Amino acid sequence: MYCNVCISTLRDRRWGLDESYTGATLAHHQTYSSLKSSAAFCAICNTLWEKVSRLPTGLGAMVEDWIAKGDNEPPPKVLPDFALTVRKGKWYYATTLSLVKNEDAAAARVSHARFCIEVRFLVPPTAAHLEELSTWGDYRCKFDLVNFDDSPTNLSQFDDNTFAASPRSIATSWIKECVSSHPLCLQAGAVGTRWLPTRLIDVVHQGEIDSVRLVTTASEPALLGSFARYATLSHCWGTSSFLTLTKSRFSALSRGIPLGNLPRTFQEAIIVCRHLEVPYIWIDSLCIVQDDMEDWLSESMKMKSVYANGFINIAASASKDSSQGLFRQRDPSRSTAQHPLDIDFQGIRDVDVKETRKDKERPVSTKGGKRLHRCILVSRDEWLSNVEQSTLAMRGWVLQEQLLSPRILIFGTRQIYWQCFQRLSSEEGTPMIRGRWDMDIKKAFGRELKGHDSGGQQEETKRLVALWAKIVQVYCRTQLTKPTDCLVALSGLAKAFLQKLPQDEYLAGMWQSNLLQDLVWQCSVSKVDYSAAVDSSSTSPSLGQIEYCAPTFCWASVPLPSAIKFIDTEEGLPRAFYFTVLDLELKHKTLDTTGLVSSGHLDIQAKLLRVRLYSNATPAVSKLGPGPVPVKIDFGPDDTDPTDRSDECLLVSFDRAFELPSEACRIRRFTRSSGLDIRYARLARCAYSKSGTEW
């Protein structure tokens, strides 16, 4: 269902503000209150308003203030530099709608859409909100327009619940297709597995409907020597209290667990298992003894096997804690797939659409009398906002759960989704657009780690370490309740990579075969954040103000979330490295070399350069050697103001785009903001401190 503003804007091209042969920018909602009202039932406005509702505190308050005052009057006068706020006559428009050519080639491939609409929500910054200009309200959402005659024939009719009859049937069909025809997915948990977790929850015990029970798989007669299917659950623990497995509760939970004693998410996951005929489920809080550190360490090291051998992963993407459940009530009228729109493309050359036979039977635009084209709207934000940016996806442990699981049934706010190594689908049947599909990490993970080797060992290693770097970058944007879990929450993935790289060595998030590149990393942690966390002169777990995670030359030493980049791939330039690793030693807390690290040290050899730093708006410039060769030196956010002083740094990397001693060479400096901090120590000329935050 759509509001009259959206319908008339697209059908009649009313209130054109900037129309040309390349596209049309049209006035949309005149006021913020109008948009808010329409969001209650209009699929387009609701998608935009969901973004607006996440406005930064100051801007959000400003918008609500305008609404409260009755925004039939224009908002406060905008600063003159911000001409993007559209004005027609004396009115400012709260939102605009642009009808343009689809410039995103990847999205066009997935949706087969040659054109799209972009709806923009404009919050004009005022002089009173100068401090918020970096996040001023240019909020937008995009919809690709798929010709209705070319749209998928399997568009489903929405029920009013995300696990009613229709979505249950669709979930079953996804599983049948995956099990019968997906080679990459068939390698794990297709018909069952002989490997089983230490404990599982039996969801069909003796036909009981109102209870389940904890089973120890090694002593369960029905499981001995047999193939068994089990599901896994990915969920946010949140702050609410709920039943967990402890040493004192072990016997009682083994006898039986009334469903009413479990949080809603667990109850509904059990309902899903029963419908899909999966007799067991693994839930972390019920299958790991929570007050036994020895059991936790032992079980946490099995995560690779737990998720890789599971038949299906159930993901509670819409829930912030276990009390919110999987299933959601919904309004079927908000599905864009169920409600095509008639659109007038006249005069827009780049999105010229051939008139089809069915188009001739459709209404005529009130502007110019041209036939309208019926289209389905496919949201660009559907997967991003409901899955990739969900609270669940921000939980650090979940990344390996999602990558290792062969198939995932995702419960979102308004529909269910499917993801396996070979398919990405939504319940409503429209194409799922998530940017560059060919670079999707799960698909690449399945191809590289589940597929057959190709290109030789050297090429395979190169592809795998490049994929690992992408995984680390995604992982470092997540959050962990316990910072010390940083390496443990990634250990399952590390084990999966080690199976494909048996000759390589895993080094606290890095790889021996790629060590020079892995040491040259960058992150966005600020000076305040990092200084509060780690003493710059400390390599000992006993020093510093946070619990020890890894040596500070490792990216894993940086508190999450942070934005990690590896310089070798950051700028797309070939790079030469001018340092040598003499020795690297790590000590682990257990026998598992992918897990907790207790200490470590690194010895490297490189040229020591003396530079003079100048306070300047541009990167500091120094001289390399006796000649007048200007060198740009990169500094990170935690460097002190380089005010006319001398310093010493190690030459570690040059862009190969510049050959020594050519002009304008770029030098990477080992500093606390540069991966490795190798600074001259006043106490002993041969001693250097090593720390790592940003390169």
ROKE-120264 format. One line per 3 residues: for each residue z, x, y of C-alpha. Coordinates in Angstrom, 1 decimal, always signed. Each point is the difference from the previous one (the first is absolute). Layout:
Z,X,Y  ...
END
This chain:
+0.0,+0.0,+0.0  -0.8,+1.2,+3.5  +1.1,-1.0,+3.4
-2.4,-1.6,+2.6  +0.0,+3.2,+2.0  -1.3,+2.1,-2.9
-2.5,-2.7,-1.0  -1.4,-0.5,+3.4  -0.1,+3.7,+0.8
-2.1,+0.9,-3.0  -2.0,-3.2,-0.3  -0.9,-0.6,+3.7
+0.5,+3.5,+1.4  +2.0,-1.5,+2.8  +1.6,+2.1,+2.7
-2.2,+3.0,-0.4  +1.5,+2.9,+1.9  -2.4,+2.9,-1.0
-3.1,-1.0,-2.0  -2.9,+2.3,-0.8  -2.4,+0.7,-2.9
+2.6,+2.4,-1.6  +2.7,-2.6,-0.2  +2.0,-2.6,+1.8
+3.6,+0.1,+1.3  +1.3,-3.5,+0.4  +3.1,-1.4,+1.6
+2.4,-1.3,-2.6  +3.5,-1.2,+0.6  +0.9,-0.2,+3.7
+3.7,+0.2,-0.5  +2.4,+1.6,-2.5  +1.7,-3.4,-0.7
-3.3,-1.4,-0.9  -0.6,+2.8,-2.6  +3.6,-0.4,-1.3
-0.5,-3.8,-0.5  -3.4,+0.5,-1.8  +1.5,+2.6,-2.2
+1.9,-2.7,-1.8  -3.1,-1.3,-1.7  -3.1,+2.1,+1.0
-0.9,+2.8,-2.4  -1.5,+2.3,+2.7  +2.8,-0.5,+2.5
+2.7,+0.3,-2.7  -1.3,+3.4,-1.0  +0.0,+1.2,+3.5
+3.4,-1.4,+0.8  +1.6,+1.7,-3.0  -1.0,+3.3,+1.7
+1.2,-1.2,+3.4  +3.4,-0.9,-1.6  +0.5,+3.7,-0.7
-0.3,+1.0,+3.6  +2.3,+2.8,+1.3  +3.2,-1.5,+1.3
-0.8,+0.3,+3.7  -3.5,-1.4,-0.2  +1.0,-2.8,-2.4
+2.7,-1.1,+2.4  -2.5,+0.1,+2.8  -2.4,-2.3,-1.8
+2.8,-2.4,-1.1  +1.2,-0.1,+3.6  -3.5,-1.0,+1.2
-0.1,-2.7,-2.7  +3.5,-1.3,+0.9  -1.0,-0.2,+3.7
-3.0,-2.1,-0.9  -3.0,+2.4,+0.1  -2.4,-2.4,+1.5
+0.2,+2.5,+2.8  -1.6,+3.4,-0.5  +2.3,+2.8,-1.2
+1.2,+2.6,+2.5  -2.7,+2.0,+1.7  -1.2,+2.8,-2.2
-0.3,+3.6,+1.0  -3.5,+0.7,+1.4  -0.8,+2.6,-2.7
+0.1,-2.6,-2.7  -3.2,-1.8,+0.4  -0.1,-1.1,-3.6
+2.0,-3.1,+0.9  -2.7,-2.6,+0.4  -0.1,-2.1,+3.1
-2.1,-3.1,+0.7  +0.5,-1.5,+3.4  +3.6,+0.2,+0.8
+1.1,-0.1,-3.6  +1.0,+2.7,-2.4  -0.7,-0.7,-3.6
+2.7,+0.8,-2.5  -2.5,+0.6,-2.8  -3.7,+0.7,-0.3
-2.5,-0.3,-2.9  -2.9,+2.4,-0.5  -3.0,-0.8,-2.2
-1.6,+3.3,-0.9  -1.9,+2.0,-2.6  +2.0,+1.3,-2.9
+0.3,+3.7,+0.8  +2.3,+0.8,-3.0  -2.5,+1.0,-2.7
+2.7,+0.1,-2.7  +1.2,-3.4,+0.9  -3.5,-1.3,+0.1
-0.7,+1.3,-3.5  +3.0,-1.8,-1.4  -0.4,-3.3,+1.8
-3.8,+0.1,+0.4  +0.6,-1.1,+3.6  -2.4,+1.1,+2.7
+2.1,-1.3,+2.8  +3.7,-0.7,+0.9  +2.3,-1.4,+2.5
+2.8,+1.8,+1.7  +2.8,-2.0,+1.6  +2.1,+2.0,+2.5
+3.4,-0.9,+1.4  +0.4,+1.6,+3.5  +3.4,+0.7,+1.5
-0.6,+1.4,+3.4  +2.6,+2.6,+0.9  +1.7,-0.3,+3.3
+1.7,+2.5,+2.2  +3.3,-1.0,-1.5  -1.2,+1.0,-3.5
-1.5,+3.4,+0.7  +2.1,+1.6,-2.7  -1.7,-2.2,-2.6
-3.6,+0.8,+1.0  -0.5,+2.0,-3.2  +0.4,-3.1,-2.0
-1.4,-2.6,+2.4  -1.1,-3.1,-1.6  -3.6,+0.5,-1.1
+0.7,-1.7,-3.4  -3.0,-1.1,-2.0  -1.2,-1.3,-3.3
-3.4,+0.1,-1.5  -1.9,-2.4,-2.3  -3.2,+0.8,-1.8
-2.4,-2.9,+0.0  -1.6,-0.6,-3.4  -2.8,-2.5,-0.1
+1.3,-3.0,-1.8  -3.0,-0.1,-2.3  +0.6,+3.6,-1.1
+3.8,-0.4,-0.4  +1.6,+0.4,-3.4  -0.4,-3.0,-2.2
+3.5,+0.4,-1.4  +1.9,-0.9,+3.1  +3.1,-1.6,-1.3
+1.7,-3.1,+1.3  +3.5,+0.8,+1.3  +3.0,-1.7,-1.4
+3.1,-0.3,+2.2  +1.9,+2.8,-1.9  -1.0,+3.5,-0.8
+0.7,-0.5,-3.7  -1.1,-3.6,-0.6  -2.6,-0.9,-2.6
-3.0,+1.5,+1.8  +1.4,+3.5,+0.8  +1.5,+0.1,-3.6
-3.4,-0.6,-1.4  -1.6,+2.6,+2.3  +2.6,+2.6,-1.0
-0.7,-0.6,-3.7  -3.7,+0.4,+0.6  +0.5,+3.3,+1.8
+2.0,+1.4,-2.9  -2.6,-1.2,-2.6  -2.8,+1.7,+1.9
+2.0,+3.2,+0.4  +1.1,+0.3,-3.6  -3.5,-0.8,-1.3
-2.3,+2.0,+2.3  +1.8,+2.7,+2.1  -0.1,+3.4,-1.8
+2.3,+1.8,+2.4  +2.6,-2.8,-0.3  -0.2,-0.2,-3.8
+1.6,+3.4,-0.4  +3.5,-1.3,+0.8  +1.7,-3.1,-1.3
-3.1,-2.0,-1.0  +1.3,-1.5,-3.2  +3.4,+1.6,+0.1
+1.6,+3.4,-0.2  +2.0,+1.9,-2.6  +1.9,+1.8,+2.9
+2.7,-2.2,+1.4  +2.6,+0.5,+2.7  +3.6,+0.6,-1.1
+0.9,-3.5,+0.9  -1.9,-3.3,+0.7  +0.8,-3.6,+0.9
-1.0,-2.4,-2.8  -1.3,-3.1,+1.8  -0.7,-2.1,-3.1
+3.1,+0.7,-2.1  +0.4,-2.7,-2.7  -2.0,-2.4,+2.2
+2.8,-0.2,+2.6  -1.3,-1.4,+3.3  +3.1,+0.5,+2.1
+0.9,+3.5,-1.0  -1.3,+3.5,-0.8  +1.6,+3.1,-1.4
+0.1,+3.7,+0.3  -1.4,+1.9,-3.0  +0.2,+3.7,-0.9
-3.4,+0.6,-1.5  +0.9,+2.7,-2.5  +2.4,-2.4,-1.8
-2.0,-3.2,+0.4  -1.5,-0.9,-3.5  -2.8,-2.1,+1.5
-1.2,+3.1,+2.0  +0.2,+2.7,-2.6  -3.4,+1.5,-0.8
-1.8,-2.9,+1.6  -2.3,-0.4,+3.0  +1.7,-1.9,+2.8
-1.0,-1.3,+3.4  +2.4,+0.3,+2.9  -0.4,-0.6,+3.7
+1.6,+2.0,+2.9  +1.3,-1.4,+3.3  -0.5,+1.6,+3.4
+2.4,-1.5,+2.5  +2.1,+0.9,+3.0  +3.7,+0.2,-0.6
+0.9,-0.9,+3.6  +3.6,-0.4,+1.1  +0.9,-3.1,-2.1
+2.3,+0.5,-2.9  -1.2,-0.9,-3.5  +0.8,+0.6,-3.7
-0.7,+3.5,-1.2  +0.6,+1.9,-3.2  +3.2,+2.0,+0.0
+2.0,+1.6,-2.8  +2.5,-2.8,+0.0  -2.7,-2.7,-0.2
-2.1,+1.6,-2.7  +1.4,-2.0,-2.9  +0.0,-3.3,+1.8
-3.6,+0.3,+1.2  -1.1,+1.0,-3.5  +1.4,-3.3,-1.3
-1.8,-2.1,+2.6  -0.6,-0.5,+3.7  -0.1,-3.5,+1.4
-3.1,-0.3,+2.3  +2.2,-1.5,+2.7  +1.9,+3.3,+0.3
-3.2,+1.8,+0.9  -1.5,+0.2,+3.5  -3.0,-2.3,+0.7
-2.6,+2.9,-0.2  +1.2,+0.9,-3.5  +0.0,-3.7,-1.1
-3.5,-0.6,+1.2  -1.3,+3.3,-1.5  +1.3,-1.3,-3.4
-1.9,-3.2,+0.5  -3.1,+2.0,+0.6  +0.5,+2.0,-3.1
+0.5,-3.1,-2.1  -3.2,-1.5,+1.3  -2.0,+3.1,-0.6
+1.6,+0.3,-3.5  +1.6,+3.4,+0.7  +3.3,+0.0,-1.9
+1.8,+2.8,+1.8  +0.5,+1.2,+3.6  +1.4,+3.3,+1.4
+2.0,-0.4,+3.1  +1.6,+3.1,+1.5  +3.3,-1.4,+1.0
+0.5,-1.7,-3.5  -1.4,+2.8,-2.2  +1.6,+3.1,+1.6
+3.8,+0.3,+0.0  +0.7,+0.0,+3.7  +3.4,+1.7,-0.1
-0.9,+2.8,-2.4  -1.7,+2.9,+1.7  -0.9,+1.6,-3.3
-1.9,-3.2,-1.1  -1.6,-0.3,+3.4  -1.4,+3.6,-0.1
-1.2,-0.5,-3.5  -1.7,-3.3,+0.6  -1.5,+1.0,+3.4
-1.9,+2.8,-1.7  -1.7,-2.6,-2.3  -1.6,-2.0,+2.8
-3.5,+1.4,-0.8  +0.2,-1.4,-3.5  +1.8,-3.2,+1.0
-2.7,-1.2,+2.4  -3.1,+1.6,-1.6  +0.8,-1.7,-3.3
+0.9,-3.4,+1.4  -2.4,-2.8,-0.6  +0.2,-1.4,+3.5
+2.0,+0.7,+3.2  +1.3,-3.0,+2.0  +0.3,+0.9,+3.7
+2.2,-2.1,+2.4  -2.0,+1.0,+3.1  +1.2,-2.9,+2.1
+3.7,+0.5,-0.6  +2.4,+2.2,+2.0  +2.7,-0.2,-2.7
+0.5,-1.4,-3.5  +1.3,-3.3,+1.3  -3.3,-1.1,+1.5
-2.0,-0.4,-3.2  -3.7,+0.3,-0.8  -1.3,-3.6,+0.5
-0.8,-1.4,+3.4  -0.8,-3.5,+1.3  -3.2,+0.0,+2.0
-2.3,-2.1,+2.0  -3.4,-0.1,-1.8  -1.7,-0.9,+3.3
+0.6,+3.5,+1.3  -2.4,+1.6,-2.5  -3.2,+1.1,+1.8
-1.8,-0.1,-3.3  +0.5,-3.7,-0.3  -1.3,-0.8,+3.5
-3.4,+1.4,+1.1  -0.9,+0.0,+3.6  -3.2,-0.8,+1.8
-0.9,+2.8,+2.4  -2.7,+0.4,+2.7  -1.6,+3.5,-0.1
-2.8,-0.8,+2.4  -1.1,+2.9,+2.3  +2.0,+2.7,-1.8
-2.7,+2.3,-1.2  +2.0,+2.4,-2.2  +1.4,-2.9,-2.0
-3.1,-2.1,-0.2  +0.2,-2.2,-3.1  -2.9,-1.6,-1.7
+0.2,-3.7,-0.2  +0.4,-1.2,-3.6  -1.1,-3.4,-1.4
+3.6,-1.2,+0.0  +0.4,+1.2,+3.6  -2.7,-2.6,+1.0
+2.3,-2.7,-1.2  +2.9,+1.1,+2.1  +1.1,-1.0,+3.5
-1.6,+1.2,+3.1  +1.9,+2.1,+2.6  +0.7,-1.9,+3.3
-1.1,+3.2,+1.8  -3.7,+0.5,-0.4  -0.6,-2.4,-2.9
-0.3,+2.8,-2.6  +1.0,-0.6,-3.6  +3.4,+1.2,-1.0
+0.8,+2.4,-2.9  +2.8,-0.9,-2.4  +2.3,+3.0,-0.8
+3.1,+0.9,-2.0  +2.5,+2.1,+1.9  +1.4,+3.1,-1.9
+3.0,+1.5,+1.7  +0.1,+3.8,+0.4  +3.8,-0.2,+0.2
+0.6,-1.9,-3.2  +0.7,+2.9,-2.3  +1.3,+2.3,+2.6
+2.7,-2.3,+1.5  +1.0,-1.7,-3.3  +0.0,+2.9,-2.3
-0.5,+3.5,+1.4  +2.3,-0.6,+3.0  +2.5,-2.2,-1.8
+3.7,+0.8,-0.2  -0.5,+0.8,-3.7  -2.8,+2.5,+0.7
+2.3,+1.9,+2.4  +2.5,+0.7,-2.8  -0.5,+3.6,-1.2
+0.5,-0.7,-3.7  -2.7,-2.7,+0.0  -3.0,+2.4,+0.5
+0.2,+1.5,-3.4  +0.8,-3.4,-1.5  -3.2,-1.4,+1.4
-2.2,+3.0,-0.9  +1.3,+0.5,-3.5  -0.2,-3.7,-1.0
-3.3,-0.9,-1.6  +0.0,-3.5,+1.5  +2.0,-1.6,+2.7
+0.5,-3.7,+0.8  +1.1,-0.1,+3.7  +1.8,-3.0,+1.5
-0.7,-0.2,+3.7  +1.0,-2.4,+2.7  -2.9,-2.4,-0.4
-1.8,+0.9,-3.2  +0.1,+2.3,-3.1  -2.1,+3.2,-0.3
-1.2,+2.1,-2.9  -0.4,+3.8,-0.1  -0.9,+2.2,-2.9
-1.9,+3.2,-0.3  -3.4,-1.8,+0.1  +0.6,-3.2,+2.0
+1.6,-1.3,+3.2  +0.0,-3.8,+0.4  +1.6,-2.8,+1.9
+0.9,-3.5,-1.3  -2.3,-1.7,+2.5  -2.9,+2.0,-1.3
-1.3,+1.5,+3.3  -0.8,+3.8,+0.0  +3.0,+2.2,+0.6
-0.7,+2.4,+2.9  +2.2,+3.0,+0.3  -2.0,+2.5,+2.0
-1.7,+2.7,-2.1  +0.1,-1.4,-3.5  -1.5,+3.1,-1.6
+3.0,+1.9,+1.3  +2.6,-2.4,-1.3  +2.7,+2.1,-1.5
+0.7,-2.2,-3.1  -3.6,-0.2,-0.9  -0.3,+3.8,+0.5
+3.2,+0.5,-2.0  -1.4,-2.0,-2.9  -3.3,+1.8,+0.1
+1.5,+3.5,+0.1  +3.0,-0.4,-2.3  -1.2,-2.6,-2.4
-3.7,+0.7,-0.1  -1.9,+2.7,-1.8  -0.2,+3.6,+1.4
-3.1,+0.8,+2.0  -1.3,+3.0,+1.9  +2.0,+2.7,-1.7
+3.7,+1.0,+0.3  -0.3,+1.6,+3.4  -1.7,-3.0,+1.6
+2.5,-2.4,-1.7  +2.9,+2.0,+1.3  -1.4,-0.1,+3.5
-0.4,-3.7,-0.2  +3.5,-0.5,-1.4  +1.8,+2.1,+2.7
-2.0,-1.8,+2.7  +1.1,-3.3,-1.4  +3.6,+1.2,-0.2
-0.1,+0.8,+3.7  -1.1,-3.5,+0.8  +2.8,-1.4,-2.2
+2.6,+2.2,+1.8  -1.3,-1.2,+3.4  +0.5,-3.7,-1.1
+3.3,+0.7,-1.6  +1.4,+1.7,+3.0  -0.4,-3.1,+2.1
+2.4,-1.9,-2.3  +3.8,-0.2,+0.1  +2.7,+0.9,-2.5
+3.5,-1.3,+0.0  +1.2,+3.4,-1.3  -1.9,+2.9,+1.6
+0.9,+2.2,-3.0  -2.4,-2.2,-2.1  -3.0,+1.4,+1.7
-1.3,+2.1,-2.9  +1.4,-2.2,-2.7  -1.8,-3.1,+1.3
-3.3,+2.0,-0.3  +0.8,+1.7,-3.3  -1.9,-2.6,-2.1
-3.2,+0.7,+1.8  +0.6,+3.7,-0.2  +0.3,-0.3,-3.8
-3.3,-2.0,-0.1  -1.7,+2.8,+1.9  +1.5,+2.7,-2.2
-1.7,-1.7,-3.0  -3.3,+0.6,+1.7  +1.0,+3.4,+1.4
+1.8,+1.7,-3.0  -0.7,+3.5,+1.3  +1.3,-0.7,+3.4
+3.6,+0.1,+1.3  +1.7,-2.7,+2.0  +2.2,+1.4,+2.8
+2.1,-2.6,+1.7  -2.9,-2.2,+1.2  -2.5,+2.9,+0.0
-2.4,+1.5,-2.5  -0.3,+3.7,-0.9  -3.8,-0.2,+0.0
+0.0,-1.3,+3.5  +3.1,+1.7,+1.4  -1.4,+1.5,+3.2
-1.5,-3.3,+1.1  +3.2,-1.9,-1.1  +2.2,+2.2,+2.1
-2.0,-0.7,+3.1  +1.1,-3.5,+0.9  +0.9,-2.0,+3.0
+2.2,-3.0,+0.7  +0.9,-2.2,+2.9  +3.8,+0.3,-0.2
+1.3,+0.6,+3.5  +2.2,+2.8,+1.1  +3.1,-2.3,+0.2
-0.6,-1.4,-3.4  -0.5,+3.3,-1.7  +2.6,+1.9,+1.8
+2.5,-2.6,-0.9  -0.9,+0.2,-3.6  -0.5,+3.7,-0.7
+1.6,+3.1,+1.4  -3.0,+2.3,+0.9  +1.7,+3.1,-1.4
+1.0,-1.6,-3.2  -1.6,+0.3,-3.4  +3.2,-0.8,-1.9
+0.9,-3.5,-1.2  +3.5,+0.5,+1.4  -1.3,+0.3,+3.6
-1.7,-2.6,+2.1  +1.0,-3.6,+0.7  -1.8,-1.9,-2.8
+0.1,+0.3,-3.8  -2.3,+2.6,-1.3  -3.4,-1.2,-1.3
-2.2,+3.1,-0.2  -0.5,+3.4,+1.6  -1.2,-0.4,+3.6
-3.4,+1.6,-0.6  -0.7,-3.1,-2.1  -1.2,-3.3,+1.6
+2.6,-1.7,-2.2  +2.8,+1.4,+2.2  -1.0,-2.3,+2.9
+1.9,-3.3,+0.2  -2.2,-3.0,-0.6  -1.8,-1.8,+1.4
-2.2,+2.6,+1.7  -3.7,+0.5,+0.4  -1.0,+3.0,-2.1
-3.4,+1.7,+0.4  -1.3,+3.0,-1.8  -1.8,+2.2,+2.4
-2.6,+1.2,-2.4  -1.5,-3.5,-0.1  +1.1,-1.3,+3.4
-2.9,+1.1,+2.2  -2.8,+0.2,-2.6  -0.6,+3.7,+0.6
+0.0,+2.8,-2.5  +3.1,+2.1,+0.4  +0.9,+3.6,-0.7
+3.6,+0.9,-0.8  +1.5,+3.3,+1.1  +3.2,+0.0,-2.0
+1.0,+0.8,-3.6  +2.7,-1.6,-2.1  +2.0,+2.8,-1.6
+2.6,-2.1,-1.7  +1.1,-3.7,-0.3  +3.0,-1.0,-2.0
+1.5,-3.5,-0.5  +3.2,-0.9,-1.8  +0.2,-3.6,-1.4
+3.1,-2.1,-0.7  -1.3,-1.1,-3.3  -2.6,+1.3,-2.6
-2.6,-2.3,+1.6  -2.0,+2.2,+2.4  -1.4,-3.1,+1.8
+3.4,-1.2,+1.0  +3.0,+1.1,+2.1  +0.0,+3.5,+1.5
+3.2,+1.8,+0.7  -1.4,+3.0,+1.9  -3.1,+2.2,+0.6
-1.4,+2.8,+1.9  -3.5,+1.3,+1.1  -1.2,+3.5,+0.8
-3.3,+0.4,+1.8  -1.9,+2.8,+1.7  -1.9,-0.3,+3.2
-0.7,+1.7,+3.3  +2.6,-0.3,+2.7  -1.4,-0.6,+3.4
+1.7,+0.2,+3.4  -1.0,-2.7,+2.4  +0.9,-1.1,+3.5
+0.5,-3.7,+0.5  -0.8,-1.7,+3.3  +1.0,-3.4,+1.2
-3.3,-1.8,+0.2  -1.4,-3.5,-0.6  -2.6,+1.6,-2.4
+0.8,+1.8,-3.2  +1.7,+3.4,+0.5  -2.5,+2.9,+0.2
+0.8,+3.5,-1.1  -1.8,+3.3,-0.9  -0.6,+1.2,-3.5
+0.4,+3.8,-0.2  -1.1,+2.2,+2.9  -3.1,-1.9,+0.8
-0.2,-3.0,+2.4  -0.6,-2.6,-2.7  +1.3,-3.4,+1.0
+1.8,-1.8,-2.9  +1.2,-3.6,+0.0  +3.4,-0.3,-1.6
+1.1,-3.4,-1.3  +3.5,-1.2,+0.7  +1.8,-2.9,-1.5
+2.3,-2.6,+1.7  +3.2,+1.8,-0.9  -1.0,+3.3,+1.7
+1.9,+0.8,+3.1  -1.9,+0.0,+3.3  -2.1,+3.2,-0.1
+1.1,+1.1,+3.4  -1.4,+3.5,+0.7  +1.8,+1.9,-2.8
-0.9,+2.3,-2.8  +0.1,-1.0,-3.6  -1.2,+1.2,-3.4
-1.9,-1.9,-2.6  -1.9,+0.6,-3.2  -3.7,-0.3,-0.2
-0.6,-2.3,-2.9  -3.2,-2.0,+0.5  -3.2,+0.0,+2.0
-2.8,-2.6,+0.1  -2.9,+1.7,-1.6  -2.1,-1.6,+2.6
+1.1,+2.9,+2.1  -0.2,+3.6,-1.3  +2.3,+2.7,+1.2
-0.2,+1.2,+2.7  -2.0,-2.8,+1.5  +1.0,-2.0,+3.0
+2.4,-3.0,-0.2  +1.4,+0.7,-3.5  +2.6,-2.5,-1.1
+3.1,+1.5,-1.5  +2.5,-2.0,-2.1  +3.5,+1.1,+0.7
+2.8,-0.2,-2.5  +2.7,-1.8,+2.0  +2.6,-2.7,-0.7
-2.7,-2.4,+1.0  -2.6,+1.7,-2.2  +0.8,-0.3,-3.7
+1.4,+3.4,-0.4  +2.2,+1.4,+2.6  -0.2,+3.8,-0.2
+1.7,+1.3,+3.1  +1.2,+3.4,+0.9  +3.7,+0.3,-0.7
+2.0,+2.0,+2.5  +2.6,+1.0,-2.6  -2.4,+1.8,-2.3
-3.5,+0.9,+0.7  -1.2,-0.8,-3.5  +1.7,-3.3,-0.3
-1.6,-3.3,+0.9  +1.1,-3.6,+0.0  -2.1,-2.5,-1.8
-0.1,-3.6,+0.9  -2.6,-2.8,+0.0  -0.6,-3.1,+1.9
-3.4,+0.2,+1.7  -2.9,+2.4,+0.0
END
